Amino acid sequence: MTDPIVCITNVKKIYGKKEVVKNISLSINQGEIFALLGHNGAGKSTLIKMLTGLIQKSSGQISINGIDVAPFQKNAKQQFSYLPEIMALYPHLTAKETLHFFAELQNIPEKNEDEVLEIVGLSDYKNQKVGDFSKGMTQRIGFAIALLPKSPLLILDEPTSGLDPFWAIQFKKVIKHLNEEGTTIVFASHILSEVEDLADRVGIMSDGELVALGNIQDLKRNAKDEVKIKVSFKGIQDVAELTNKLSYPIEVQKDSYILSCTYDEKLEALKALQSFENIKDIEIKEVTLEDIYHEILTKRYAMNA
Ligand SMILES: Nc1ncnc2c1ncn2[C@@H]1O[C@H](COP(=O)(O)OP(=O)(O)OP(=O)(O)O)[C@@H](O)[C@H]1O
C-alpha cells in the first residue's frame, strides 16, 4: 500500500447560503491516476481549486505531501503543477515568451521550455502571440505550462476540453507516459471513455457530494448485469434447451439471445455455451463506466425526487 500524496478531510465550500462542496474526504495515492467525474455544477472545479489553494475552503483540511494547502502557501504550491479549466494568459506574449515567463517565476531551466513546446506540438508556433491561438492551441500551451516544472503531482481540470481527437489522444499518451514514470495525476473530466482509459480510481460527485469512490474494476463488479453475452445460432435453437443448460437470465431477441451475468460468472457462462455446436457468433459486452455513472446518478435522482 502506497502513502497518500493528497489528503482531503471533511472539506466544505459554502457560497452565500449554498454548500457547493459538502464534507468531502478522500485520499489520493502516490503514483495513481485519479479522476473526478460529475455533472455540470457538481463541484469538481471548486474541489480542485481548493486542492490547488486557488480558493479558500470553508472548513476541513487539505494536505499535499503532508503540507497544508491554503491560498498563498508557497510551500504547498511547490508540490504540484496545475492546468486550470480556463487558462488566463497574456495575449501579447508569444508561446515561447509565455513559457519563459512561467519558467522564470519558478526558476525552471530554459531547456524545459523547448521540450514542453515539442510535447504539445507548438514548436512551429513558438513565435506566434498566444492571443491569436485557437481554443485547442490555448489548451495545449496551458498543458505545456503545467508540464514545465516536471512536478510529481499533476492536477488537471478537464485537460482535453477543446482539443481535436488527435490532440486528445496525444494528451492521453503524455499523461499515461508521465504516470508510468511515477507522476501522480488528478484530473476532472466529462469524457467517460477517457476516464475509463486513464484512471485507476474515480470519484463521482453530485450536488457537492462524493456519491461513489473506487477502483473502476470494483465499481464494475458492484454494478448489476455487468456482462451481457449475445449469442446467435445456426438454424433454429430450442429456447428450453438453452434455459435448461444455462442458469442465467436470458432475453430473446429477433435472431439472438442475450445472457446477463456477473463478471465472475463470465468464464463459466462461456464454457456452458461451448456445449452448443450450432453457435454462429458470440459477442461480449461488459459494463462500461458510462453504464455505472448512469446507474449511480439515476438512483440518486430517484432518491431525491
Ligand atoms: N465564485 C462562485 N460564487 C458562487 N457560486 C459559485 C462560484 N463558483 C462556483 N459556484 C457554484 O458552485 C457549484 C459548483 O461549481 P463547479 O464549477 O465546481 O462545478 P463543476 O462540477 O466543475 O461543473 P462543470 O462541469 O460545469 O465545470 C455551481 O452551482 C456553481 O454555480
The ligand as an SDF file (V2000), in Angstrom:
LIG
                    3D

 31 33  0  0  0  0  0  0  0  0999 V2000
  -17.4200   32.0240   -7.1740 N   0  0  0  0  0  0  0  0  0  0  0  0
  -18.5970   31.4100   -7.0370 C   0  0  0  0  0  0  0  0  0  0  0  0
  -19.6350   32.0190   -6.4190 N   0  0  0  0  0  0  0  0  0  0  0  0
  -20.8210   31.4080   -6.2530 C   0  0  0  0  0  0  0  0  0  0  0  0
  -21.1000   30.1540   -6.6840 N   0  0  0  0  0  0  0  0  0  0  0  0
  -20.1110   29.5010   -7.3150 C   0  0  0  0  0  0  0  0  0  0  0  0
  -18.8220   30.0770   -7.5350 C   0  0  0  0  0  0  0  0  0  0  0  0
  -18.0410   29.1660   -8.1820 N   0  0  0  0  0  0  0  0  0  0  0  0
  -18.8170   28.0870   -8.3740 C   0  0  0  0  0  0  0  0  0  0  0  0
  -20.0550   28.2870   -7.8600 N   0  0  0  0  0  0  0  0  0  0  0  0
  -21.1660   27.3130   -7.8670 C   0  0  0  0  0  0  0  0  0  0  0  0
  -20.6950   26.1020   -7.3080 O   0  0  0  0  0  0  0  0  0  0  0  0
  -21.3040   24.9880   -7.9480 C   0  0  0  0  0  0  0  0  0  0  0  0
  -20.2100   24.0330   -8.4000 C   0  0  0  0  0  0  0  0  0  0  0  0
  -19.4760   24.6460   -9.4700 O   0  0  0  0  0  0  0  0  0  0  0  0
  -18.1920   23.9610  -10.1270 P   0  0  0  0  0  0  0  0  0  0  0  0
  -17.6350   24.9120  -11.1160 O   0  0  0  0  0  0  0  0  0  0  0  0
  -17.3100   23.4820   -9.0400 O   0  0  0  0  0  0  0  0  0  0  0  0
  -18.8540   22.7080  -10.8370 O   0  0  0  0  0  0  0  0  0  0  0  0
  -18.1960   21.6600  -11.8510 P   0  0  0  0  0  0  0  0  0  0  0  0
  -18.5460   20.3140  -11.3520 O   0  0  0  0  0  0  0  0  0  0  0  0
  -16.7640   21.9520  -12.0390 O   0  0  0  0  0  0  0  0  0  0  0  0
  -19.0200   21.9820  -13.1760 O   0  0  0  0  0  0  0  0  0  0  0  0
  -18.5760   21.9460  -14.7270 P   0  0  0  0  0  0  0  0  0  0  0  0
  -18.5170   20.5150  -15.0830 O   0  0  0  0  0  0  0  0  0  0  0  0
  -19.7200   22.6460  -15.3800 O   0  0  0  0  0  0  0  0  0  0  0  0
  -17.2690   22.6590  -14.8640 O   0  0  0  0  0  0  0  0  0  0  0  0
  -22.1650   25.5480   -9.0690 C   0  0  0  0  0  0  0  0  0  0  0  0
  -23.5030   25.6210   -8.6160 O   0  0  0  0  0  0  0  0  0  0  0  0
  -21.6020   26.9350   -9.2760 C   0  0  0  0  0  0  0  0  0  0  0  0
  -22.6130   27.8190   -9.7250 O   0  0  0  0  0  0  0  0  0  0  0  0
  1  2  1  0
  2  3  1  0
  2  7  2  0
  3  4  2  0
  4  5  1  0
  5  6  2  0
  6  7  1  0
  6 10  1  0
  7  8  1  0
  8  9  2  0
  9 10  1  0
 10 11  1  0
 11 12  1  0
 11 30  1  0
 12 13  1  0
 13 14  1  0
 13 28  1  0
 14 15  1  0
 15 16  1  0
 16 17  2  0
 16 18  1  0
 16 19  1  0
 19 20  1  0
 20 21  2  0
 20 22  1  0
 20 23  1  0
 23 24  1  0
 24 25  2  0
 24 26  1  0
 24 27  1  0
 28 29  1  0
 28 30  1  0
 30 31  1  0
M  END
$$$$
